[in-house]
Amino acid sequence: MARERILIANRGEIAVRILQACLRLGHDFTCVVTPADHQSGHAALALAQGGPQALFRIASYHDANELLSVADAAGCTAIHPGYGFFAEDFRFARRVCLRERRMRFIGPSWWLIRDLGDKINTKRLARKLGVPTIPGSDRPVYDELEAEEIAAGLFAFQAKQGVENGLVLVKASAGGGGMGIEELDDPGQFRRAFRRVRNYAKRHFQDEGVLIEQRILDFNHIEVQVLAGRSAGDLVHFGTRNCSIQSPGRQKRVEAAPGFAPQSLAYGFDANRVLDEVVAHSLAMAREVGYDSAGTWEWIVTPKGDPFLMEVNTRIQVENGVSAAIARVSGNPAPDLVAEQIRLALGEPLGYGQEDISFEGVGIEYRIVAEDPAERFAPQPGRIERFDFPERPWLTVHTHVPRDRAYDVPTDFDPNLALGIVWGRDLDEAKARGLEFLAGVVLEGVGPGGGPLRVNLDFLRQKTADILRF
């Protein structure tokens, strides 16, 4: 494989992981950093591994023109967007690939980002293939009267099913990550909610399309990790994971793989059948569209074991590492999925098939965040004066927070600090090791107004008992 120079168009923990993957694969890299983010470990690592020419200072991670100017100045041949920012912006991906000085976009082909990033288009595709989807609209809705009619039908459907206090979701069709969603229990308030979401969608996604869905309560959030190359037939999955432990704002905080643990816990349905079903449906959709990168099919599973496709994320996700933790390829630990995404995007064949992939044990990922769960998970700025954690053979920690100097948590970005991924032979061992990891984490510093630094470690400890329980 030819040596490439990859622009890492992101920050923090994912920028560190992409940089490390570049080093393992033998590629050069260029990082970017903003003034507000200058203490981030990804900037320090770029300087240490690549020298001054490997780090460019920019005004914003959101400025496509600035990023492409850096790529040109540095002589980059490819761009990795990480997650967030431009990761699911098909216009940016298209521009990278079709501009006069073309580069490779390390992610799906731009038309796949466009087509699968639209929730309504994805629902249509799913229904065409017989994939179960959440009841609701399957095309953009702009007219308030039509939207009210759809919502009224969903409230009536829930009433017939015996659901008291039915709920409807109003969602930006081009949104993601919990953004652009309102939950409604009063039909009389629907029109106002519709207008707010439509305006939000126009501002943030330049697309006023709105999706109206039935709100399903008491569900588990299951994901299927897909990996595909540019060549036809290069398509595999790396199993399932459960992302049901979230903050009130629908932000994931603990993930586990596989999606259920029927060997350790009792469920009110055939858990293995459900997991096999969502994997089969996800792969069918990926084959239908010719998917060609890392991606995630996200599902809702009801207490009766009924799965409904929620959305497709056309990017590498934060939690890809917990899927890799339980996977084996030809009996060896699975490769880093970030590195695999890069390798495949640059034209290499996958080199293995589904028959070469097996799964072993249980993985748990904890997201350590500077937030206060007692205050509705409000972000907590502050100064971290000491950050440390134990080193164990069954533990992987991804972080951009320095361990050798103080770090001011910037207020410009999500206050994520670290990911801790543990592995165990079974659920009980994984949970015990998870608690051991959390007990060994040292996070000392000063919060706003000189008070104590607030992070979510206690919340993670409390929720460990609930992992993979329905």
FENKA-V569827 format. One record per residue. N is the residue number from 0. RES is the residue in three letters. PHI is phi in whole degrees, 0 to 359 (999 if undefined). PSI is psi in degrees with one decimal (999 if undefined). BURIAL is 1 if it has 9 or more other C-alpha atoms within 8 Angstrom, else 0. Layout:
# FENKA-V569827
{{N:RES:PHI:PSI:BURIAL} {N:RES:PHI:PSI:BURIAL}}
This chain:
# FENKA-V569827
{{0:MET:999:134.0:0} {1:ALA:293:149.2:0} {2:ARG:284:126.7:0} {3:GLU:247:162.8:1} {4:ARG:245:119.8:1} {5:ILE:252:125.4:1} {6:LEU:280:122.6:1} {7:ILE:267:97.2:1} {8:ALA:269:54.6:1} {9:ASN:201:-170.2:1} {10:ARG:220:176.2:1} {11:GLY:62:-146.4:1} {12:GLU:301:-42.7:1} {13:ILE:290:-33.1:1} {14:ALA:296:-39.0:1} {15:VAL:298:-44.6:1} {16:ARG:294:-39.1:1} {17:ILE:293:-42.7:1} {18:LEU:300:-46.5:1} {19:GLN:298:-37.3:0} {20:ALA:294:-40.1:1} {21:CYS:301:-43.5:1} {22:LEU:298:-42.9:1} {23:ARG:295:-34.9:0} {24:LEU:273:-7.9:0} {25:GLY:83:25.8:0} {26:HIS:256:152.3:1} {27:ASP:280:165.5:1} {28:PHE:212:158.2:1} {29:THR:225:129.0:1} {30:CYS:252:161.3:1} {31:VAL:232:153.2:1} {32:VAL:209:143.5:1} {33:THR:263:161.5:1} {34:PRO:304:-39.4:0} {35:ALA:292:-15.3:0} {36:ASP:245:15.7:0} {37:HIS:295:-18.4:0} {38:GLN:275:-6.3:0} {39:SER:299:141.8:1} {40:GLY:296:-22.8:1} {41:HIS:292:-32.7:1} {42:ALA:290:-43.6:1} {43:ALA:296:-40.4:1} {44:LEU:293:-38.0:1} {45:ALA:299:-43.5:1} {46:LEU:294:-40.7:1} {47:ALA:293:-38.0:0} {48:GLN:265:-23.2:0} {49:GLY:235:-6.8:1} {50:GLY:79:177.7:1} {51:PRO:303:-31.0:0} {52:GLN:287:-7.9:1} {53:ALA:265:1.0:1} {54:LEU:225:123.2:1} {55:PHE:246:138.8:1} {56:ARG:267:131.2:0} {57:ILE:231:167.3:1} {58:ALA:275:-30.9:0} {59:SER:205:140.7:0} {60:TYR:285:-10.4:1} {61:HIS:265:-0.9:0} {62:ASP:264:103.1:0} {63:ALA:297:-40.8:0} {64:ASN:299:-41.8:0} {65:GLU:294:-42.4:1} {66:LEU:298:-44.1:1} {67:LEU:290:-31.6:1} {68:SER:295:-41.4:0} {69:VAL:298:-44.0:1} {70:ALA:301:-41.8:1} {71:ASP:292:-44.0:0} {72:ALA:297:-35.1:0} {73:ALA:272:-8.6:0} {74:GLY:75:32.8:0} {75:CYS:289:146.6:1} {76:THR:250:-7.6:1} {77:ALA:207:157.9:1} {78:ILE:231:129.3:1} {79:HIS:252:119.5:1} {80:PRO:273:-6.6:1} {81:GLY:68:-137.0:1} {82:TYR:233:155.5:1} {83:GLY:75:-170.5:0} {84:PHE:48:-112.8:1} {85:PHE:260:11.8:1} {86:ALA:299:-35.2:1} {87:GLU:241:31.4:1} {88:ASP:259:100.7:1} {89:PHE:294:-27.6:1} {90:ARG:294:-40.7:0} {91:PHE:294:-45.3:1} {92:ALA:299:-41.9:1} {93:ARG:296:-41.6:1} {94:ARG:297:-41.9:0} {95:VAL:302:-42.4:1} {96:CYS:277:-24.7:1} {97:LEU:247:-3.9:1} {98:ARG:294:171.5:0} {99:GLU:300:-45.4:0} {100:ARG:262:90.3:0} {101:ARG:288:146.7:1} {102:MET:227:168.3:1} {103:ARG:270:139.5:1} {104:PHE:261:120.0:1} {105:ILE:274:88.2:1} {106:GLY:173:-173.5:1} {107:PRO:295:161.8:1} {108:SER:303:145.4:1} {109:TRP:301:-33.2:1} {110:TRP:289:-26.0:0} {111:LEU:288:-39.9:1} {112:ILE:300:-43.3:1} {113:ARG:297:-49.9:1} {114:ASP:287:-41.8:1} {115:LEU:275:-18.6:1} {116:GLY:285:-16.2:1} {117:ASP:270:112.2:1} {118:LYS:301:-35.6:1} {119:ILE:289:-44.0:1} {120:ASN:299:-40.3:1} {121:THR:296:-40.1:1} {122:LYS:296:-39.6:1} {123:ARG:298:-46.1:1} {124:LEU:300:-44.8:1} {125:ALA:299:-46.1:1} {126:ARG:295:-34.4:1} {127:LYS:299:-34.8:0} {128:LEU:267:3.2:0} {129:GLY:78:21.3:0} {130:VAL:273:128.0:1} {131:PRO:293:134.7:1} {132:THR:232:161.8:1} {133:ILE:293:132.8:1} {134:PRO:305:136.1:0} {135:GLY:152:-167.0:1} {136:SER:291:149.3:1} {137:ASP:236:25.4:1} {138:ARG:205:159.7:0} {139:PRO:301:137.8:1} {140:VAL:244:125.4:1} {141:TYR:242:-29.1:1} {142:ASP:276:129.2:0} {143:GLU:295:-40.3:1} {144:LEU:294:-41.6:0} {145:GLU:296:-40.9:1} {146:ALA:297:-42.3:1} {147:GLU:297:-36.9:1} {148:GLU:295:-42.3:0} {149:ILE:296:-45.9:1} {150:ALA:298:-41.7:1} {151:ALA:299:-38.6:1} {152:GLY:296:-37.8:0} {153:LEU:290:-41.5:1} {154:PHE:299:-41.2:1} {155:ALA:294:-40.2:0} {156:PHE:299:-44.2:0} {157:GLN:295:-38.3:1} {158:ALA:298:-40.6:1} {159:LYS:293:-27.8:0} {160:GLN:278:0.3:0} {161:GLY:84:15.0:0} {162:VAL:275:119.4:0} {163:GLU:275:143.9:0} {164:ASN:56:57.3:0} {165:GLY:302:156.2:1} {166:LEU:230:146.1:1} {167:VAL:234:140.6:1} {168:LEU:258:136.0:1} {169:VAL:247:116.5:1} {170:LYS:231:141.6:1} {171:ALA:292:124.1:1} {172:SER:294:-25.7:1} {173:ALA:261:10.6:1} {174:GLY:278:-168.3:1} {175:GLY:173:164.6:0} {176:GLY:64:26.4:0} {177:GLY:83:6.4:1} {178:MET:267:146.7:0} {179:GLY:71:40.1:1} {180:ILE:230:133.7:1} {181:GLU:234:141.7:1} {182:GLU:253:133.2:1} {183:LEU:227:132.7:1} {184:ASP:242:1.1:0} {185:ASP:236:109.4:0} {186:PRO:304:-28.6:1} {187:GLY:293:-19.1:0} {188:GLN:261:4.1:0} {189:PHE:297:-44.3:1} {190:ARG:298:-41.4:1} {191:ARG:297:-43.3:0} {192:ALA:297:-41.0:1} {193:PHE:300:-44.6:1} {194:ARG:296:-41.3:0} {195:ARG:297:-45.4:0} {196:VAL:292:-40.6:1} {197:ARG:299:-43.3:1} {198:ASN:293:-39.8:1} {199:TYR:299:-45.0:1} {200:ALA:298:-39.4:1} {201:LYS:295:-41.4:1} {202:ARG:292:-44.3:0} {203:HIS:264:-26.9:0} {204:PHE:237:0.3:1} {205:GLN:54:33.2:0} {206:ASP:208:116.8:0} {207:GLU:275:3.0:1} {208:GLY:300:134.1:1} {209:VAL:235:138.4:1} {210:LEU:249:133.5:1} {211:ILE:244:120.9:1} {212:GLU:228:157.2:1} {213:GLN:289:136.3:1} {214:ARG:274:121.8:1} {215:ILE:257:119.0:0} {216:LEU:268:163.0:0} {217:ASP:54:55.7:0} {218:PHE:241:165.8:1} {219:ASN:253:143.1:1} {220:HIS:261:109.2:1} {221:ILE:248:139.9:1} {222:GLU:235:149.7:1} {223:VAL:243:122.6:1} {224:GLN:270:115.8:1} {225:VAL:252:144.7:1} {226:LEU:223:128.8:1} {227:ALA:218:152.7:1} {228:GLY:255:-178.8:1} {229:ARG:285:-21.2:1} {230:SER:275:142.8:0} {231:ALA:300:134.3:0} {232:GLY:93:-13.3:0} {233:ASP:278:79.5:1} {234:LEU:215:123.6:1} {235:VAL:220:169.2:1} {236:HIS:238:153.0:1} {237:PHE:247:40.0:1} {238:GLY:82:-164.8:1} {239:THR:243:162.1:1} {240:ARG:214:157.3:1} {241:ASN:248:122.8:1} {242:CYS:239:38.6:1} {243:SER:279:-19.3:1} {244:ILE:274:107.3:1} {245:GLN:226:167.1:1} {246:SER:281:168.7:1} {247:PRO:301:-22.8:0} {248:GLY:273:16.9:0} {249:ARG:66:27.9:0} {250:GLN:263:125.7:1} {251:LYS:295:142.9:1} {252:ARG:231:-30.0:1} {253:VAL:223:131.1:1} {254:GLU:236:151.2:1} {255:ALA:221:147.9:1} {256:ALA:228:136.2:1} {257:PRO:286:-176.3:1} {258:GLY:293:-30.3:1} {259:PHE:222:163.6:1} {260:ALA:230:72.0:1} {261:PRO:295:-18.0:1} {262:GLN:289:-23.1:0} {263:SER:246:-26.2:0} {264:LEU:230:153.4:0} {265:ALA:265:137.1:0} {266:TYR:236:159.8:0} {267:GLY:274:21.7:0} {268:PHE:201:173.3:0} {269:ASP:279:97.0:0} {270:ALA:297:-40.8:1} {271:ASN:297:-39.2:0} {272:ARG:297:-43.7:0} {273:VAL:297:-44.9:1} {274:LEU:296:-41.2:1} {275:ASP:298:-37.7:0} {276:GLU:293:-45.9:0} {277:VAL:291:-32.7:1} {278:VAL:295:-46.2:1} {279:ALA:298:-44.0:0} {280:HIS:296:-42.1:1} {281:SER:297:-44.7:1} {282:LEU:293:-36.0:1} {283:ALA:299:-42.3:1} {284:MET:292:-40.9:1} {285:ALA:298:-40.9:1} {286:ARG:293:-39.7:1} {287:GLU:300:-39.8:0} {288:VAL:266:-4.7:0} {289:GLY:70:45.2:0} {290:TYR:301:144.6:1} {291:ASP:218:36.9:1} {292:SER:198:-168.0:1} {293:ALA:284:141.7:1} {294:GLY:197:163.6:1} {295:THR:228:129.2:1} {296:TRP:261:120.9:1} {297:GLU:255:136.0:1} {298:TRP:230:151.2:1} {299:ILE:254:133.5:1} {300:VAL:239:126.2:1} {301:THR:277:167.7:1} {302:PRO:300:-21.1:1} {303:LYS:273:-2.3:0} {304:GLY:87:20.6:1} {305:ASP:269:119.8:0} {306:PRO:268:144.1:1} {307:PHE:226:129.4:1} {308:LEU:294:132.1:1} {309:MET:261:-53.9:1} {310:GLU:192:171.5:1} {311:VAL:241:130.0:1} {312:ASN:258:113.6:1} {313:THR:269:60.8:1} {314:ARG:195:170.9:1} {315:ILE:287:141.9:1} {316:GLN:251:162.0:1} {317:VAL:308:-43.3:0} {318:GLU:269:15.6:0} {319:ASN:300:-29.6:1} {320:GLY:294:-28.9:1} {321:VAL:286:-27.5:1} {322:SER:289:-43.0:1} {323:ALA:296:-28.7:1} {324:ALA:298:-31.1:1} {325:ILE:259:-3.3:1} {326:ALA:266:147.4:1} {327:ARG:231:139.9:1} {328:VAL:243:114.7:1} {329:SER:54:37.7:0} {330:GLY:85:-4.9:0} {331:ASN:256:157.1:0} {332:PRO:307:140.7:1} {333:ALA:298:147.3:1} {334:PRO:291:160.6:0} {335:ASP:298:123.5:1} {336:LEU:290:-25.7:1} {337:VAL:295:-44.2:1} {338:ALA:294:-38.2:1} {339:GLU:296:-40.7:1} {340:GLN:300:-42.9:1} {341:ILE:296:-49.0:1} {342:ARG:302:-44.9:1} {343:LEU:289:-37.7:1} {344:ALA:296:-27.3:1} {345:LEU:271:7.6:0} {346:GLY:103:-0.5:0} {347:GLU:285:148.9:1} {348:PRO:286:157.9:1} {349:LEU:300:-48.3:1} {350:GLY:89:-0.6:0} {351:TYR:205:161.0:0} {352:GLY:240:180.0:1} {353:GLN:299:-30.8:0} {354:GLU:293:-17.2:0} {355:ASP:271:-9.4:1} {356:ILE:260:129.5:1} {357:SER:229:170.6:1} {358:PHE:230:142.2:0} {359:GLU:215:126.6:0} {360:GLY:78:-162.7:1} {361:VAL:229:136.0:1} {362:GLY:246:146.4:1} {363:ILE:229:134.5:1} {364:GLU:243:127.3:1} {365:TYR:253:132.4:1} {366:ARG:260:112.0:1} {367:ILE:271:121.5:1} {368:VAL:228:141.4:1} {369:ALA:280:86.8:1} {370:GLU:210:164.0:1} {371:ASP:244:100.1:1} {372:PRO:302:-28.4:1} {373:ALA:289:-16.2:0} {374:GLU:243:47.8:0} {375:ARG:57:36.3:0} {376:PHE:62:33.8:1} {377:ALA:296:136.4:0} {378:PRO:303:143.6:1} {379:GLN:236:99.7:1} {380:PRO:292:161.2:1} {381:GLY:167:-176.5:1} {382:ARG:242:119.3:1} {383:ILE:272:117.8:1} {384:GLU:262:-21.9:1} {385:ARG:210:127.4:1} {386:PHE:226:122.8:1} {387:ASP:208:162.6:1} {388:PHE:202:157.2:0} {389:PRO:289:156.9:0} {390:GLU:249:122.4:0} {391:ARG:225:152.7:0} {392:PRO:294:-21.8:0} {393:TRP:262:11.4:0} {394:LEU:236:135.6:1} {395:THR:234:131.6:0} {396:VAL:239:127.4:0} {397:HIS:250:126.7:1} {398:THR:202:155.2:1} {399:HIS:249:1.9:1} {400:VAL:278:123.9:1} {401:PRO:297:147.3:1} {402:ARG:257:-6.2:0} {403:ASP:247:5.2:0} {404:ARG:199:168.2:0} {405:ALA:290:157.7:1} {406:TYR:216:125.3:1} {407:ASP:269:119.9:1} {408:VAL:292:116.0:1} {409:PRO:288:148.6:1} {410:THR:268:-3.4:0} {411:ASP:279:-14.0:0} {412:PHE:226:170.6:0} {413:ASP:301:137.8:0} {414:PRO:276:40.6:1} {415:ASN:289:136.5:0} {416:LEU:249:-41.8:1} {417:ALA:196:159.1:1} {418:LEU:240:127.9:1} {419:GLY:247:120.1:1} {420:ILE:246:120.0:1} {421:VAL:245:154.9:1} {422:TRP:231:142.1:1} {423:GLY:220:159.4:1} {424:ARG:294:-26.4:1} {425:ASP:211:-179.1:1} {426:LEU:297:-43.1:1} {427:ASP:299:-43.6:0} {428:GLU:293:-39.6:1} {429:ALA:297:-42.3:1} {430:LYS:294:-40.5:1} {431:ALA:298:-42.9:0} {432:ARG:292:-35.2:1} {433:GLY:299:-43.7:1} {434:LEU:293:-35.8:1} {435:GLU:296:-42.4:0} {436:PHE:299:-50.5:1} {437:LEU:298:-37.2:1} {438:ALA:294:-26.7:0} {439:GLY:270:-6.5:1} {440:VAL:287:130.7:1} {441:VAL:247:117.2:0} {442:LEU:227:102.5:1} {443:GLU:240:142.5:1} {444:GLY:172:-163.2:1} {445:VAL:236:132.0:1} {446:GLY:267:-169.8:1} {447:PRO:301:137.9:1} {448:GLY:70:15.4:0} {449:GLY:85:3.4:0} {450:GLY:283:-176.5:0} {451:PRO:290:150.5:0} {452:LEU:292:130.9:1} {453:ARG:250:125.3:1} {454:VAL:225:175.4:1} {455:ASN:261:24.9:1} {456:LEU:299:-41.1:0} {457:ASP:297:-40.8:0} {458:PHE:300:-43.6:0} {459:LEU:296:-40.2:1} {460:ARG:298:-46.0:1} {461:GLN:298:-38.8:0} {462:LYS:280:-11.0:1} {463:THR:301:-36.6:1} {464:ALA:297:-24.4:0} {465:ASP:267:-2.5:0} {466:ILE:300:125.9:1} {467:LEU:69:5.9:1} {468:ARG:278:143.8:0} {469:PHE:268:999:0}}
